[in-house]
Amino acid sequence: MNTESLKGLLENVKNGEMSIEDAMVLLKKLPFEDLGFAKVDHHRNLRNGYPEVIYSEGKTNEQIKAIVHKLMERNNNIMATRASKSVYDAIKDITDDVVYHEAARIVVVKKREIVFSDKYIAVVTAGTTDIPVAEEAAITAETMGNKVERIYDVGVAGIHRLFARADVLQNANTLVVAAGMEGALASVVGGMVDKPVIAVPTSVGYGASFNGLSALLTMLNSCASGVAVVNIDNGFGAGYLAAMINKL
């Protein structure tokens, strides 16, 4: 339930189109709904502006289907992250309004039209191997109603490729930068723009990159102002935060 649907419910009670008893039945399930293995947070849309997102890893397909079914009853657009093709196939059993973004490993159930903001988010990667993390950020931001401009494979080893897209970077309202190896790209971008940069270290690189730890430490120690850092490979967290900033 979102703000508009709650207002509609109260208007229906006010106008006599719905009884108080029927409204109470709906409101009892508003905070959360207990499925035994999960407590579906129906109130999150009102608190945070977007419904609960399903983290798929560690859940069975039947558990995911049950959660999706309950969220669909509220006419929500739904995201399931870190989702395999089998998760998509399971959700497709209960709705045709579903798309699988394979690179991002995100399943999107679209129950209502997405209205896009005018301002856009730039999602940037150092290399091609960083794209899956970047796509997780991009699809998250788009599903939350944001335009996204993708700028991929513009790392510091060929920094002229980045400068060629300077106009797109500088006109973005928020930026997400995904980089592995030494993770230097976030600092470079941070030094080029006057908007927030959300840095995502990726687990891309040889042994001494320590599965993304090297990039994480570089980004945390950035000398560029306005750079914030999320966890290693956390494209979802970066995309969600960028969407929140973009809508301020």
KANORHU-V571872 format. One record per residue. N is the residue number from 1. D_LAST is the distance of its C-alpha to the last C-alpha in Angstrom with 1 decimal. Layout:
((N/D_LAST) (N/D_LAST))
This chain:
((1/21.6) (2/18.2) (3/17.3) (4/19.1) (5/22.1) (6/22.5) (7/22.5) (8/25.0) (9/27.2) (10/27.4) (11/28.2) (12/30.9) (13/32.4) (14/32.3) (15/34.1) (16/36.6) (17/35.6) (18/35.0) (19/37.1) (20/35.8) (21/37.5) (22/35.7) (23/32.3) (24/33.3) (25/34.1) (26/30.6) (27/29.0) (28/31.2) (29/29.6) (30/26.0) (31/25.5) (32/27.2) (33/30.2) (34/32.8) (35/34.4) (36/36.5) (37/35.2) (38/31.5) (39/29.5) (40/27.0) (41/23.8) (42/23.2) (43/21.0) (44/18.3) (45/16.6) (46/16.4) (47/15.3) (48/12.8) (49/11.9) (50/14.3) (51/18.1) (52/20.2) (53/20.8) (54/24.6) (55/25.8) (56/29.1) (57/31.2) (58/33.8) (59/33.6) (60/36.3) (61/35.8) (62/37.0) (63/34.5) (64/31.6) (65/33.0) (66/33.3) (67/29.7) (68/28.5) (69/30.9) (70/29.5) (71/25.8) (72/27.1) (73/28.6) (74/25.1) (75/24.5) (76/21.7) (77/20.8) (78/22.0) (79/21.9) (80/24.8) (81/24.5) (82/27.5) (83/29.4) (84/32.9) (85/34.5) (86/36.5) (87/33.3) (88/32.4) (89/35.9) (90/35.9) (91/32.7) (92/34.3) (93/37.1) (94/35.0) (95/32.8) (96/33.0) (97/29.2) (98/28.7) (99/28.1) (100/28.8) (101/27.1) (102/29.9) (103/28.6) (104/25.4) (105/27.6) (106/25.1) (107/26.3) (108/24.0) (109/25.2) (110/23.7) (111/24.4) (112/22.0) (113/20.8) (114/17.6) (115/15.4) (116/13.7) (117/10.7) (118/12.2) (119/10.6) (120/12.5) (121/12.9) (122/16.3) (123/18.4) (124/21.5) (125/24.7) (126/27.6) (127/30.1) (128/30.9) (129/31.5) (130/27.8) (131/26.8) (132/26.9) (133/24.3) (134/22.2) (135/22.7) (136/21.6) (137/18.2) (138/18.2) (139/19.4) (140/17.0) (141/13.9) (142/15.8) (143/16.8) (144/13.3) (145/12.8) (146/12.0) (147/14.5) (148/16.2) (149/18.8) (150/21.4) (151/23.5) (152/26.2) (153/29.2) (154/28.5) (155/29.5) (156/31.2) (157/34.7) (158/34.1) (159/31.4) (160/32.4) (161/30.7) (162/27.3) (163/28.0) (164/28.9) (165/25.2) (166/23.8) (167/22.5) (168/20.3) (169/19.1) (170/18.3) (171/16.5) (172/14.1) (173/10.4) (174/11.0) (175/14.5) (176/16.5) (177/20.1) (178/22.9) (179/26.3) (180/29.5) (181/32.7) (182/31.8) (183/28.1) (184/28.1) (185/25.8) (186/22.6) (187/24.0) (188/25.1) (189/21.8) (190/20.1) (191/22.7) (192/22.0) (193/18.4) (194/16.0) (195/12.9) (196/12.4) (197/15.3) (198/15.7) (199/19.5) (200/21.5) (201/25.1) (202/27.4) (203/30.9) (204/32.5) (205/35.4) (206/39.0) (207/40.4) (208/39.1) (209/35.5) (210/36.0) (211/33.9) (212/30.7) (213/31.3) (214/32.2) (215/29.0) (216/27.0) (217/28.9) (218/28.5) (219/24.7) (220/24.7) (221/27.0) (222/25.2) (223/26.0) (224/22.9) (225/20.1) (226/16.5) (227/17.9) (228/17.1) (229/19.5) (230/19.7) (231/23.1) (232/25.7) (233/25.2) (234/22.0) (235/20.4) (236/18.9) (237/17.1) (238/15.8) (239/14.6) (240/12.9) (241/11.1) (242/10.2) (243/8.9) (244/6.7) (245/5.4) (246/5.7) (247/3.8) (248/0.0))
